[in-house]
Amino acid sequence: DDTIFAPGTKIISANHSSSDLKEWEEQSSVIIGKKCWLGANSVILPGVTIGDNVIVAAGAIVTKSFNSDVTIAGCPARIINKSN
């Protein structure tokens, strides 16, 4: 609810097997909270959970989960600001 997806945002929910590129591997779901802003060209990888009120900076690659009320940036993404 009320989450903004900027142009080029990618949410990756599956992956190829590293031993056989013709096969898909089952991956964990991606969960995105309420009132988030996913910046342009950000990438969210399988199994990531993003809490409510999270800002994901443009170009960030999110490889792990983050709790609510933070701003994350970088490759891999890390917390650069906390709202509370």
Secondary structure, 3 states (H helix, E strand, C coil): CCCEECCCCEECCCEECCCCCCCEECCCCCEECCCCEECCCCEECCCCEECCCCEECCCCEECCCECCCEEEECCCCEEEEECC
